[in-house]
Amino acid sequence: MQEVKKPKKPLIYYYSIVLIVLIVFNFLLMPWVSQQRIVETDYGTFMTMIEEKDIGQVQYNEEENSILFTDKDNTTIYQTGIIPDPDIADRLHEAGAVFSGQIIEQASPILTFLLTWILPILIFVGLGELMSRKLMKSAGGPNAMSFGKSNAKIYVKSSEGIKFSDVAGEDEAKENLSEIVEYLHNPQKYKEIGASMPKGILLVGPPGTGKTMLAKAVAGEANVPFFSMSGSEFVEMFVGMGASKVRDLFKQAKEKAPCIVFIDEIDAIGQKRDGRIGGNDEREQTLNQLLTEMDGFEENTGVIILAATNRPESLDPALTRPGRFDRRVPVELPDLKGREAILRVHAKKIKLGENVDFEKIARMASGASGAELANIINEAALRAVRDNRSYVTQADLEESIEVVIAGYQKKNAILTDQEKRVVAYHEIGHALVAAKQTNSAPVQKITIVPRTSGALGYTMQVDEGNHYLMSQAELENKIATLTGGRAAEELIFNSASTGASNDIEQATKLARAMITRYGMSKEFDMVAMETVTNQYLGGDTTLACSAETQARIDQLVVELVKRQHEKAVNILLENRDKLDELANYLYQKETITGEEFMSILNR
C-alpha cells in the first residue's frame, strides 16, 4: 500500500516566519523609508527661508535639540539644530509659519497606508496561499488546513499491498474476512438474495497476533482505498474536536466508497459510558458521533468499518451491538500448524540451510504470537551474520527461541563452583520430575548458562501436540514439576536458595486458578471465586467472595502446592542415583539435549 504522507512542519513554523518578517519590516524598513525625505541643513538656511517667507510648518524638539520645518508648499522636510534666539518666534510669525505641536508627517499618507496596512495583508495572504497549497498537496484534500479534520492515513490502491497469502496461522479469521472482499468485488451477488454485509467487524485478540496486518490484507485483496487511524488520534483537548474528526473521516470515506476504514485500538474512544461525574466529555462526544455515523438515519453504502482491540470487555455495549459491529473475529495465538505456517512465511525473506525443521521449531515456540515468531526468524538471521555465515541453520533458530524466551547468554557472568552445582541439581530436579510423570511434556533442552533475563538456567519442555484442554492430573503434575527444582536443592544440600522464586510464583498462580476458576476443589465444587479481566492483556483476576472464603482459599492453595512438593521429593528420592548422575553430567557439559537426558535416564 502507498501512504499519502502528511506535512512534516506544523503551522506554528509558518506563522513564526510571518511574525519575524513583520518585526523586521516595522523596525528596519519603515524608519528607513521615513528618513529618506528629511533633508539635513544649517541654521543659516533656516534664517534665509524665514526672511524670504518660504516657511510652512515648524516644530521644535528640545529633547533632541532639533528643529523640523518645511517649505511653503510642504513638499520637503528640513532639519537643523536649535540656536538660542529670543526673537525667532516673532520672525516666524511674520513669515507666516505654522507652529505644530505634533511631529510633522514624515511620509505621504498614501505611502504610509500602503506600507503599514496593504503590504502586511499581502504578505499574510501570500504565505497563507503558499501554506494552503503545500498542505493540500501533502494531505491530498482541499480541507487539509481546517481544524477538526481527520488526519487518517490513506492508503491508495497498490499492486504491492499485503495479501491474505502474506498472513498465515489465522485461517478462520481470513475465512471470515474473505466475505468482505467478495462483497466489495461483487455486491450485487448479495443484494439479489437480500443479504447485506456487516457494517463493522471487530478484530479481538492478544497483542502481536496480526490484527492490523489482517485489516491491511483485506484492503489489499479488495484493492480499494484503506483509511487507517488510531483510536487515540480522535481524542483532543477541546470538546467537540474528536467528533468533528469522526464526521470528516466518514465524509472522506463516503466520497471514496467502496472503501475500508480501519480504527486501531478502538477502546481509546469506545470505552463504556458509566456516567461518572468528571468523566471525559470529549471522549464521550467522539463515541456518540461514531455511533451515529455507524448506524444513523443515513445508509453508509460501500463503507466497511474494521476495528481492532485487546480489551473487548471494556467497549460500550452500544458500539458492539448488531447493526454497528455485527461480527466479532477472534485473532488468537496460533496453534502448532499455524506457527509452522507463520515461520515459513517469514522465512521466505532469509536464506536457509538444508537442515531446518520448521515443525520442530514450531513445537519449541509453543504459545508464541505471530510477532514473536517473526522476531525469532530475525534473531536467527542476526545470529548467522554474527557467525559469518550466509545462511540460517537449525541451531540458529533454536537459539533464537531461547533468546526470545530467556534473553541472550551472559558471557561475563561467572558462577562459583557451589552455585553452578546448585543450579545443575535444580534444573535436573525439574527435568527428572517431569520425565517420571506420564502426563508431562518431554524434555527438549537443559542448560545452566545464565541469561540476560536473570535466569541462571532453565529446562525447556515441548508438548507433543496441541492441547486445548488440561485435566486436573495434568495441572497437578505441572505444579509438581515446578516444585522439582526446590525439592532437589532440599534433598541434596538440605537448604533452599532464591533460584526458585519464579517456580513458586507460577505454581501458586496455577494452584489458585484450579481452586477459584476451574472448579477442581471438592470444597467449593463448581463455584467461581475469581473473575478474569483483560484476558488478552495479562489475564488479571478479581476475587468475588467474602474474607472468610478468601482465607479458606489460601489454605487450600497451600495444601495443594505442598502435596505436589512432597510428590516431587518422593520422585527424586526414588531416583537419587539418576539425579546425581544427570546433575554431574550437566555440571560438566553446562547444556544437554533431551536425547542425552533420556539416554542417561533409561540406561
Backbone torsions as a table, in degrees:
resi	resn	phi	psi	omega
1	MET	NA	147.2	179.7
2	GLN	-107.5	122.1	-176.5
3	GLU	-93.0	134.0	174.0
4	VAL	-82.6	112.6	-171.2
5	LYS	-79.2	152.9	179.4
6	LYS	-89.9	164.6	176.4
7	PRO	-65.0	142.3	-176.6
8	LYS	-83.3	-31.7	-174.6
9	LYS	-98.1	135.3	-179.6
10	PRO	-74.7	166.7	-179.3
11	LEU	-62.7	-33.0	-179.0
12	ILE	-59.7	-25.9	178.3
13	TYR	-63.9	-45.6	-178.2
14	TYR	-73.1	-38.3	177.7
15	TYR	-64.5	-33.5	177.3
16	SER	-64.2	-39.5	178.2
17	ILE	-62.3	-44.4	179.1
18	VAL	-61.0	-43.1	-179.1
19	LEU	-63.7	-41.5	179.2
20	ILE	-64.3	-42.1	179.2
21	VAL	-61.1	-43.6	-179.3
22	LEU	-66.6	-39.1	179.2
23	ILE	-64.4	-45.1	178.3
24	VAL	-62.0	-40.2	-179.1
25	PHE	-63.4	-47.4	-175.2
26	ASN	-71.5	-34.3	-175.3
27	PHE	-89.6	-22.5	-176.9
28	LEU	-114.6	-50.9	-172.6
29	LEU	-73.3	-46.6	-177.1
30	MET	-62.0	-47.8	176.5
31	PRO	-60.1	-35.9	-179.8
32	TRP	-66.5	-41.5	178.4
33	VAL	-65.1	-40.8	-177.9
34	SER	-66.5	-38.6	-177.0
35	GLN	-73.8	-12.8	-176.0
36	GLN	-67.2	-26.1	-173.7
37	ARG	-100.2	5.8	176.9
38	ILE	-94.3	123.9	-178.0
39	VAL	-105.0	121.0	176.3
40	GLU	-76.1	133.8	179.3
41	THR	-143.9	174.6	-179.7
42	ASP	-96.5	171.3	-176.3
43	TYR	-70.1	-27.8	179.4
44	GLY	-65.0	-40.7	177.1
45	THR	-62.3	-38.8	177.6
46	PHE	-59.3	-44.3	-179.9
47	MET	-67.1	-39.2	179.7
48	THR	-63.2	-44.4	179.9
49	MET	-64.3	-29.7	176.6
50	ILE	-68.7	-44.4	-179.2
51	GLU	-63.6	-36.0	-179.9
52	GLU	-85.2	2.8	-180.0
53	LYS	55.3	39.1	177.3
54	ASP	-105.6	46.0	-176.8
55	ILE	-117.3	132.4	177.0
56	GLY	-104.0	-89.8	180.0
57	GLN	-105.6	146.5	179.8
58	VAL	-132.7	137.1	176.6
59	GLN	-138.5	126.1	176.9
60	TYR	-93.7	132.4	175.7
61	ASN	-125.1	90.1	-174.5
62	GLU	-68.2	-29.3	180.0
63	GLU	-64.4	-38.2	179.5
64	GLU	-97.4	1.1	179.3
65	ASN	54.8	50.9	-178.0
66	SER	-143.2	156.8	175.8
67	ILE	-121.8	126.6	173.9
68	LEU	-105.4	128.4	179.5
69	PHE	-146.9	160.1	-179.0
70	THR	-122.1	166.7	173.3
71	ASP	-77.1	178.3	-173.4
72	LYS	-62.0	-31.1	-177.7
73	ASP	-91.8	0.9	-179.7
74	ASN	57.6	38.7	179.9
75	THR	-96.1	-26.1	-176.9
76	THR	-132.8	142.4	177.9
77	ILE	-104.8	128.6	178.6
78	TYR	-113.6	156.6	178.0
79	GLN	-138.9	133.7	177.2
80	THR	-145.3	171.4	179.8
81	GLY	-85.9	164.1	-180.0
82	ILE	-90.5	129.4	174.9
83	ILE	-120.1	131.3	-178.9
84	PRO	-54.8	122.9	-179.1
85	ASP	-154.1	103.4	-175.5
86	PRO	-68.4	-20.8	-176.3
87	ASP	-98.3	4.8	-174.4
88	ILE	-63.3	-35.0	-178.2
89	ALA	-66.4	-40.7	180.0
90	ASP	-66.1	-43.1	-179.0
91	ARG	-64.6	-38.7	178.0
92	LEU	-63.9	-39.9	-179.9
93	HIS	-64.5	-42.6	178.2
94	GLU	-64.6	-31.9	-179.5
95	ALA	-79.6	-3.3	177.8
96	GLY	84.2	20.3	179.9
97	ALA	-73.0	152.9	178.1
98	VAL	-111.5	121.7	-179.8
99	PHE	-84.7	130.0	-177.3
100	SER	-111.9	129.0	176.0
101	GLY	-84.4	-8.5	179.9
102	GLN	-112.8	165.6	178.9
103	ILE	-65.6	135.4	-179.8
104	ILE	-65.5	138.2	179.6
105	GLU	-56.0	118.2	-174.0
106	GLN	-92.7	-7.2	177.1
107	ALA	-145.9	158.4	-179.1
108	SER	-67.0	149.0	-179.7
109	PRO	-59.8	-35.7	-179.0
110	ILE	-66.5	-45.2	-179.6
111	LEU	-65.1	-40.7	179.1
112	THR	-62.7	-42.5	179.1
113	PHE	-63.1	-42.4	-179.5
114	LEU	-64.6	-41.3	-175.2
115	LEU	-77.1	-36.4	-174.6
116	THR	-90.5	-21.2	-177.1
117	TRP	-119.3	-56.1	-173.2
118	ILE	-67.2	-46.7	-176.7
119	LEU	-62.7	-46.2	176.1
120	PRO	-60.2	-37.7	178.6
121	ILE	-63.8	-42.2	178.8
122	LEU	-63.3	-38.0	178.6
123	ILE	-64.3	-45.4	178.7
124	PHE	-62.0	-45.1	-179.2
125	VAL	-63.4	-42.3	-179.5
126	GLY	-63.9	-46.8	179.5
127	LEU	-67.9	-36.7	177.2
128	GLY	-62.2	-42.0	178.0
129	GLU	-64.5	-39.8	179.0
130	LEU	-63.6	-44.7	179.2
131	MET	-65.2	-40.1	-178.8
132	SER	-61.1	-45.6	179.4
133	ARG	-65.2	-40.0	-179.3
134	LYS	-64.9	-44.1	-178.6
135	LEU	-70.6	-38.4	178.7
136	MET	-65.5	-37.0	179.4
137	LYS	-66.3	-39.3	-177.8
138	SER	-80.3	-34.5	-177.4
139	ALA	-90.5	-15.8	174.8
140	GLY	79.4	23.9	-179.8
141	GLY	-158.0	157.3	-177.5
142	PRO	-74.7	-14.5	-176.0
143	ASN	-106.0	28.6	-172.4
144	ALA	-67.8	-27.2	-176.7
145	MET	-88.3	-8.8	-174.2
146	SER	-74.8	142.8	175.7
147	PHE	-72.6	153.3	178.1
148	GLY	75.2	14.1	179.6
149	LYS	-91.3	152.1	-179.0
150	SER	-70.6	134.3	175.7
151	ASN	-108.4	38.6	179.8
152	ALA	-67.9	145.1	174.0
153	LYS	-78.4	128.7	-177.2
154	ILE	-108.4	118.6	177.0
155	TYR	-102.4	115.9	-178.5
156	VAL	-83.8	175.9	-177.7
157	LYS	-60.8	137.3	-179.1
158	SER	-151.0	138.0	178.9
159	SER	-78.0	-11.0	-178.7
160	GLU	-102.9	17.4	-178.3
161	GLY	-72.6	169.9	178.9
162	ILE	-72.2	134.5	178.7
163	LYS	-112.7	172.3	176.9
164	PHE	-63.0	-27.6	179.3
165	SER	-67.5	-19.6	178.4
166	ASP	-85.8	-5.6	-179.7
167	VAL	-115.6	118.5	-177.7
168	ALA	-119.9	161.5	174.5
169	GLY	83.9	-1.6	-179.5
170	GLU	-129.3	59.5	-174.4
171	ASP	-63.9	-41.1	-178.8
172	GLU	-65.7	-41.0	179.1
173	ALA	-65.6	-41.3	179.2
174	LYS	-65.0	-36.1	178.6
175	GLU	-64.6	-40.9	177.7
176	ASN	-64.1	-40.6	-175.3
177	LEU	-81.0	-19.3	179.8
178	SER	-63.7	-27.6	176.3
179	GLU	-63.0	-35.8	178.8
180	ILE	-64.1	-42.3	179.5
181	VAL	-62.2	-45.2	-178.6
182	GLU	-65.1	-37.5	179.0
183	TYR	-65.0	-41.6	179.7
184	LEU	-66.9	-30.3	178.1
185	HIS	-78.2	-41.1	-173.4
186	ASN	-139.2	73.6	-178.0
187	PRO	-67.8	-25.1	-177.9
188	GLN	-63.2	-32.2	179.5
189	LYS	-59.1	-36.0	-179.2
190	TYR	-84.5	-32.6	-178.3
191	LYS	-70.6	-28.9	-179.2
192	GLU	-62.4	-35.3	-179.4
193	ILE	-92.4	-6.5	179.1
194	GLY	93.3	8.3	-179.3
195	ALA	-88.1	151.3	176.1
196	SER	-132.3	147.6	-179.0
197	MET	-73.9	152.3	174.7
198	PRO	-58.0	139.4	177.6
199	LYS	-70.8	-34.0	-178.0
200	GLY	-139.6	143.1	177.6
201	ILE	-125.8	125.2	-176.3
202	LEU	-104.0	119.8	177.1
203	LEU	-95.5	120.1	-178.3
204	VAL	-124.7	146.4	178.9
205	GLY	163.2	173.5	-179.7
206	PRO	-65.6	163.1	176.8
207	PRO	-63.7	143.6	174.4
208	GLY	84.2	8.0	-177.6
209	THR	-90.1	-5.1	173.7
210	GLY	101.2	29.5	-179.3
211	LYS	-67.1	-46.4	179.6
212	THR	-65.7	-39.7	179.4
213	MET	-64.6	-36.8	177.5
214	LEU	-64.3	-40.9	179.0
215	ALA	-63.0	-42.3	178.1
216	LYS	-67.3	-33.3	178.4
217	ALA	-66.5	-36.6	176.6
218	VAL	-61.5	-45.5	179.0
219	ALA	-65.4	-37.8	179.0
220	GLY	-66.5	-39.7	178.8
221	GLU	-70.7	-39.5	-178.2
222	ALA	-77.3	-21.2	179.8
223	ASN	58.5	48.4	179.3
224	VAL	-126.7	162.6	176.6
225	PRO	-58.2	145.7	-173.7
226	PHE	-130.6	113.3	178.9
227	PHE	-96.1	123.2	-178.8
228	SER	-120.0	131.0	-179.4
229	MET	-153.1	142.0	177.0
230	SER	-86.0	148.2	-180.0
231	GLY	-60.0	-34.8	-178.8
232	SER	-68.4	-21.0	-179.8
233	GLU	-71.4	-16.7	178.0
234	PHE	-79.7	-27.7	-173.0
235	VAL	-80.4	121.7	-179.0
236	GLU	-120.7	172.0	179.0
237	MET	-71.1	-38.8	-174.2
238	PHE	-94.4	137.6	-178.9
239	VAL	-65.8	132.2	177.8
240	GLY	101.5	-19.5	-178.5
241	MET	-69.2	-40.2	178.6
242	GLY	-64.3	-41.3	177.7
243	ALA	-62.9	-36.8	177.8
244	SER	-65.3	-38.0	178.0
245	LYS	-64.9	-39.0	178.3
246	VAL	-62.6	-45.1	179.1
247	ARG	-59.9	-43.8	-178.2
248	ASP	-68.6	-37.0	178.8
249	LEU	-61.2	-46.6	-179.1
250	PHE	-70.9	-29.9	175.8
251	LYS	-64.3	-45.5	177.7
252	GLN	-63.8	-39.6	-178.1
253	ALA	-65.0	-40.8	179.7
254	LYS	-65.7	-33.5	178.6
255	GLU	-68.0	-29.8	-178.2
256	LYS	-103.4	10.6	-178.5
257	ALA	-60.7	145.8	-0.1
258	PRO	-75.4	141.6	-178.5
259	CYS	-157.0	175.6	-179.0
260	ILE	-124.1	131.6	174.8
261	VAL	-109.6	121.9	-178.9
262	PHE	-114.0	122.8	177.8
263	ILE	-113.1	108.9	-179.5
264	ASP	-85.3	146.1	-179.0
265	GLU	50.4	57.1	-176.4
266	ILE	-67.6	-15.1	178.8
267	ASP	-65.2	-15.2	177.6
268	ALA	-64.7	-30.0	178.4
269	ILE	-118.5	-9.8	-174.1
270	GLY	-103.5	18.4	-178.9
271	GLN	-67.4	156.9	-177.7
272	LYS	-59.9	138.7	176.1
273	ARG	-87.4	105.8	-173.9
274	ASP	-98.1	-4.1	176.5
275	GLY	73.1	18.6	179.5
276	ARG	-71.0	145.3	177.0
277	ILE	-70.3	134.6	-178.9
278	GLY	84.8	16.4	177.9
279	GLY	-70.9	175.5	-178.1
280	ASN	-84.8	99.9	-178.9
281	ASP	-65.0	-34.9	-179.4
282	GLU	-63.2	-43.7	-179.8
283	ARG	-65.7	-39.8	-179.3
284	GLU	-68.0	-38.7	177.6
285	GLN	-66.8	-37.2	177.2
286	THR	-63.9	-42.8	178.3
287	LEU	-64.2	-42.6	179.5
288	ASN	-61.0	-40.0	178.5
289	GLN	-66.7	-38.8	177.9
290	LEU	-64.1	-41.4	177.7
291	LEU	-61.8	-40.9	179.9
292	THR	-66.3	-42.6	-178.6
293	GLU	-66.1	-35.0	-176.6
294	MET	-78.6	-28.2	-177.8
295	ASP	-150.3	58.8	177.7
296	GLY	-97.9	-158.8	179.4
297	PHE	-74.5	-23.4	-177.4
298	GLU	-94.6	135.9	-178.7
299	GLU	-79.9	129.4	178.5
300	ASN	-89.7	75.7	-175.0
301	THR	-73.4	126.7	173.7
302	GLY	81.7	3.5	179.1
303	VAL	-109.8	115.3	179.0
304	ILE	-103.4	129.3	-179.3
305	ILE	-101.1	121.8	171.5
306	LEU	-111.9	139.7	178.2
307	ALA	-141.1	152.2	-179.3
308	ALA	-130.3	145.4	178.0
309	THR	-158.0	153.9	172.6
310	ASN	-99.5	-6.8	-175.7
311	ARG	-129.4	70.8	-178.7
312	PRO	-66.0	-26.9	-177.7
313	GLU	-70.8	-16.0	-179.0
314	SER	-90.4	-4.5	-176.5
315	LEU	-76.4	150.6	179.7
316	ASP	-67.8	135.4	-180.0
317	PRO	-58.2	-30.8	178.6
318	ALA	-67.3	-22.6	-180.0
319	LEU	-84.2	-32.3	-174.8
320	THR	-96.1	1.6	-178.7
321	ARG	-74.2	158.5	174.5
322	PRO	-58.4	139.9	-175.4
323	GLY	106.0	-21.5	173.4
324	ARG	-116.1	-83.1	171.1
325	PHE	-97.7	92.8	-174.3
326	ASP	-74.0	-26.6	-171.7
327	ARG	-131.6	134.6	175.4
328	ARG	-110.8	122.7	-177.8
329	VAL	-110.2	108.9	176.9
330	PRO	-71.9	132.7	175.3
331	VAL	-117.9	86.2	-172.0
332	GLU	-89.4	175.5	174.0
333	LEU	-63.5	138.7	-175.4
334	PRO	-69.4	150.7	174.7
335	ASP	-84.1	-170.4	-176.0
336	LEU	-58.7	-48.5	-179.9
337	LYS	-64.0	-40.0	179.1
338	GLY	-66.0	-40.0	178.8
339	ARG	-63.6	-40.7	178.6
340	GLU	-63.3	-41.9	179.4
341	ALA	-64.6	-40.5	179.4
342	ILE	-65.0	-42.1	178.2
343	LEU	-60.9	-40.2	-179.3
344	ARG	-67.9	-36.6	179.0
345	VAL	-64.9	-47.2	-178.6
346	HIS	-72.9	-26.2	-179.9
347	ALA	-72.8	-12.0	177.7
348	LYS	-64.7	-22.0	-176.7
349	LYS	-84.1	-11.1	-175.5
350	ILE	-123.2	165.3	177.4
351	LYS	-90.5	130.9	-174.9
352	LEU	-115.2	150.2	172.8
353	GLY	-80.5	175.8	-175.6
354	GLU	-79.7	-17.7	-172.4
355	ASN	-95.6	13.0	-175.4
356	VAL	-76.0	126.7	178.4
357	ASP	-114.8	99.1	-176.0
358	PHE	-67.9	-30.4	179.9
359	GLU	-65.1	-41.4	179.1
360	LYS	-66.7	-40.9	178.6
361	ILE	-64.5	-39.0	179.5
362	ALA	-64.7	-37.5	177.3
363	ARG	-66.0	-40.6	-179.0
364	MET	-68.4	-28.2	-177.3
365	ALA	-94.5	37.6	-179.0
366	SER	-59.5	132.2	178.9
367	GLY	86.4	0.3	-178.6
368	ALA	-80.1	145.8	176.2
369	SER	-86.8	173.7	179.3
370	GLY	-62.0	-39.2	178.9
371	ALA	-65.7	-38.3	178.4
372	GLU	-68.3	-36.8	178.0
373	LEU	-66.6	-39.5	175.3
374	ALA	-63.1	-36.8	177.9
375	ASN	-67.9	-35.4	178.1
376	ILE	-62.9	-43.7	178.6
377	ILE	-62.6	-42.9	-179.2
378	ASN	-66.8	-40.6	178.1
379	GLU	-63.2	-37.0	177.7
380	ALA	-64.3	-41.0	178.5
381	ALA	-65.2	-40.0	177.9
382	LEU	-64.6	-37.7	178.5
383	ARG	-65.4	-38.3	177.7
384	ALA	-63.8	-39.3	178.4
385	VAL	-65.6	-40.5	179.0
386	ARG	-63.0	-30.2	179.0
387	ASP	-90.8	10.4	178.1
388	ASN	58.9	42.0	174.6
389	ARG	-114.6	153.1	-177.7
390	SER	-99.9	9.0	179.7
391	TYR	-149.7	162.5	-176.8
392	VAL	-101.3	134.5	-179.6
393	THR	-106.4	173.7	177.0
394	GLN	-62.0	-38.4	179.6
395	ALA	-63.5	-35.7	177.8
396	ASP	-63.0	-44.0	-179.0
397	LEU	-66.4	-41.3	179.3
398	GLU	-65.2	-40.5	179.2
399	GLU	-67.9	-35.5	-180.0
400	SER	-65.8	-31.8	175.3
401	ILE	-63.2	-43.6	178.7
402	GLU	-64.9	-35.2	177.9
403	VAL	-63.8	-43.0	-179.8
404	VAL	-68.1	-37.8	-176.9
405	ILE	-77.9	-49.7	-170.4
406	ALA	-120.3	-3.8	-179.4
407	GLY	92.9	179.4	-179.1
408	TYR	-75.9	158.3	175.6
409	GLN	-67.8	136.2	177.4
410	LYS	-90.1	98.2	-174.5
411	LYS	-72.6	-24.4	-178.7
412	ASN	-94.5	2.8	179.1
413	ALA	-87.0	116.1	-178.2
414	ILE	-114.1	112.8	177.8
415	LEU	-83.3	147.8	172.9
416	THR	-70.5	165.5	-178.5
417	ASP	-61.1	-39.8	179.6
418	GLN	-67.1	-44.1	179.0
419	GLU	-62.0	-41.8	-179.8
420	LYS	-62.5	-39.5	179.8
421	ARG	-70.1	-37.2	177.7
422	VAL	-64.0	-43.9	179.8
423	VAL	-64.7	-37.8	179.4
424	ALA	-62.7	-47.4	177.8
425	TYR	-65.0	-37.3	-180.0
426	HIS	-60.7	-50.0	-177.6
427	GLU	-69.2	-38.3	176.8
428	ILE	-65.8	-32.9	175.8
429	GLY	-59.2	-45.5	175.9
430	HIS	-58.7	-51.3	-173.7
431	ALA	-65.7	-40.1	-176.9
432	LEU	-69.2	-41.6	177.7
433	VAL	-64.6	-39.5	179.2
434	ALA	-65.2	-41.5	-176.5
435	ALA	-70.3	-29.6	-177.2
436	LYS	-86.6	-1.4	176.2
437	GLN	-106.7	130.3	-170.7
438	THR	-63.9	-30.3	-173.8
439	ASN	-100.0	16.4	179.7
440	SER	-96.8	150.2	179.7
441	ALA	-69.3	146.8	179.9
442	PRO	-66.9	153.6	-179.6
443	VAL	-79.3	131.4	179.0
444	GLN	-100.0	-40.6	-175.4
445	LYS	-160.5	145.1	176.2
446	ILE	-131.7	132.6	-179.5
447	THR	-143.6	151.4	174.4
448	ILE	-121.5	25.0	176.2
449	VAL	-85.2	123.2	-178.5
450	PRO	-62.0	147.8	-179.7
451	ARG	-120.7	161.4	-177.2
452	THR	-67.8	-17.4	177.6
453	SER	-72.7	-10.1	-178.0
454	GLY	106.3	-8.9	179.5
455	ALA	-75.1	131.4	176.2
456	LEU	-85.3	-9.5	177.8
457	GLY	176.6	166.9	178.4
458	TYR	-160.8	158.4	177.1
459	THR	-115.6	120.7	-178.4
460	MET	-95.5	122.8	176.1
461	GLN	-111.9	142.9	-177.0
462	VAL	-125.9	125.4	176.4
463	ASP	-71.5	145.0	-178.4
464	GLU	-75.4	-24.4	-179.3
465	GLY	-155.9	-171.4	178.8
466	ASN	-77.9	133.5	177.7
467	HIS	-124.0	112.5	179.0
468	TYR	-98.2	-17.7	176.7
469	LEU	-128.4	145.6	175.1
470	MET	-125.7	129.0	-179.6
471	SER	-79.5	169.8	178.8
472	GLN	-63.6	-37.7	179.5
473	ALA	-64.4	-40.3	179.2
474	GLU	-65.0	-40.2	178.6
475	LEU	-66.3	-40.5	178.2
476	GLU	-64.9	-40.7	177.5
477	ASN	-63.0	-36.0	179.4
478	LYS	-66.5	-39.2	177.0
479	ILE	-64.3	-41.2	178.8
480	ALA	-62.0	-39.3	178.2
481	THR	-63.9	-40.6	179.2
482	LEU	-64.2	-31.8	179.2
483	THR	-85.9	-6.2	-176.2
484	GLY	-63.5	-33.8	179.9
485	GLY	-65.0	-48.2	178.2
486	ARG	-65.3	-37.2	179.2
487	ALA	-60.6	-39.9	179.3
488	ALA	-66.2	-40.8	178.7
489	GLU	-61.8	-44.7	-179.1
490	GLU	-65.6	-37.2	-177.4
491	LEU	-70.4	-40.0	-174.2
492	ILE	-90.2	-43.4	-172.1
493	PHE	-107.1	-3.0	-180.0
494	ASN	54.8	33.0	178.0
495	SER	-156.8	172.4	179.6
496	ALA	-122.2	153.2	178.4
497	SER	-122.0	176.3	-179.8
498	THR	-81.3	-2.2	-175.0
499	GLY	-69.5	-12.4	-176.5
500	ALA	-97.6	12.8	-174.2
501	SER	-61.1	-43.9	180.0
502	ASN	-68.7	-36.9	177.2
503	ASP	-61.6	-43.0	-179.3
504	ILE	-63.4	-42.7	-179.4
505	GLU	-62.2	-46.3	-179.2
506	GLN	-66.5	-41.2	-179.5
507	ALA	-63.9	-42.3	179.6
508	THR	-65.3	-43.4	-179.9
509	LYS	-62.7	-41.7	-179.7
510	LEU	-68.1	-41.9	179.4
511	ALA	-64.7	-39.6	179.2
512	ARG	-66.0	-39.0	178.4
513	ALA	-64.2	-37.6	178.9
514	MET	-60.8	-36.3	-174.9
515	ILE	-86.3	-42.0	-171.4
516	THR	-92.5	-23.7	-173.7
517	ARG	-121.1	-33.1	-174.6
518	TYR	-95.3	-3.4	178.0
519	GLY	64.7	34.9	-177.5
520	MET	-101.9	30.0	176.2
521	SER	-124.1	126.9	-179.3
522	LYS	-65.2	-27.7	-176.6
523	GLU	-70.8	-40.1	-178.1
524	PHE	-101.5	-9.1	178.6
525	ASP	53.9	-131.4	-174.9
526	MET	-101.0	48.9	178.2
527	VAL	-110.0	125.9	-180.0
528	ALA	-82.2	123.2	179.6
529	MET	-100.9	-12.1	180.0
530	GLU	-133.3	149.5	173.5
531	THR	-119.7	144.9	-177.4
532	VAL	-97.0	131.1	173.8
533	THR	-118.5	150.4	-178.8
534	ASN	53.3	59.4	-175.9
535	GLN	-63.0	-25.3	179.6
536	TYR	-93.6	-5.9	-178.5
537	LEU	-126.8	63.5	175.5
538	GLY	99.0	-23.1	177.9
539	GLY	64.3	48.8	178.3
540	ASP	-64.2	148.2	-177.8
541	THR	-119.0	153.2	178.9
542	THR	-130.6	126.4	179.5
543	LEU	-71.5	140.2	179.2
544	ALA	-129.0	60.3	-178.3
545	CYS	-152.7	172.2	-179.1
546	SER	-75.5	168.9	179.6
547	ALA	-65.0	-36.0	178.9
548	GLU	-65.8	-42.6	178.2
549	THR	-64.8	-39.3	179.1
550	GLN	-62.0	-39.2	178.0
551	ALA	-64.7	-38.1	178.7
552	ARG	-68.4	-36.6	176.9
553	ILE	-61.6	-42.4	178.9
554	ASP	-60.3	-41.1	178.7
555	GLN	-63.7	-43.0	-179.3
556	LEU	-66.2	-36.8	178.0
557	VAL	-64.0	-44.5	179.2
558	VAL	-62.7	-42.5	-179.7
559	GLU	-64.8	-40.4	-179.1
560	LEU	-65.4	-48.2	-179.7
561	VAL	-64.3	-37.2	-179.3
562	LYS	-65.2	-40.8	178.6
563	ARG	-61.9	-43.6	-179.5
564	GLN	-70.5	-31.7	175.6
565	HIS	-64.1	-44.2	178.0
566	GLU	-64.7	-36.5	177.2
567	LYS	-63.6	-40.8	178.9
568	ALA	-63.8	-40.4	178.6
569	VAL	-63.1	-42.2	179.5
570	ASN	-63.6	-39.8	178.4
571	ILE	-62.5	-41.6	-179.2
572	LEU	-71.1	-35.1	176.4
573	LEU	-63.0	-40.1	179.9
574	GLU	-69.3	-22.4	-178.0
575	ASN	-122.8	41.1	-176.3
576	ARG	-61.1	-39.9	-178.7
577	ASP	-63.8	-45.1	179.3
578	LYS	-65.9	-33.7	178.3
579	LEU	-61.6	-46.6	179.6
580	ASP	-65.7	-43.7	-176.9
581	GLU	-64.1	-45.9	-178.8
582	LEU	-68.5	-38.2	179.7
583	ALA	-65.6	-41.0	177.9
584	ASN	-65.9	-37.0	178.9
585	TYR	-66.5	-42.4	178.4
586	LEU	-67.9	-35.6	178.4
587	TYR	-60.3	-38.1	-179.1
588	GLN	-79.4	-41.1	-175.2
589	LYS	-86.5	-27.1	-176.5
590	GLU	72.4	-34.9	177.3
591	THR	-140.1	128.3	178.3
592	ILE	-131.8	154.5	179.4
593	THR	-90.0	169.3	177.5
594	GLY	-64.3	-34.3	178.4
595	GLU	-64.8	-42.6	178.3
596	GLU	-63.5	-42.1	-179.6
597	PHE	-61.1	-49.4	-177.5
598	MET	-67.9	-31.7	178.8
599	SER	-63.6	-45.7	179.4
600	ILE	-69.0	-38.0	-177.3
601	LEU	-66.6	-35.5	-173.3
602	ASN	-94.1	-8.7	-177.7
603	ARG	-84.3	NA	NA
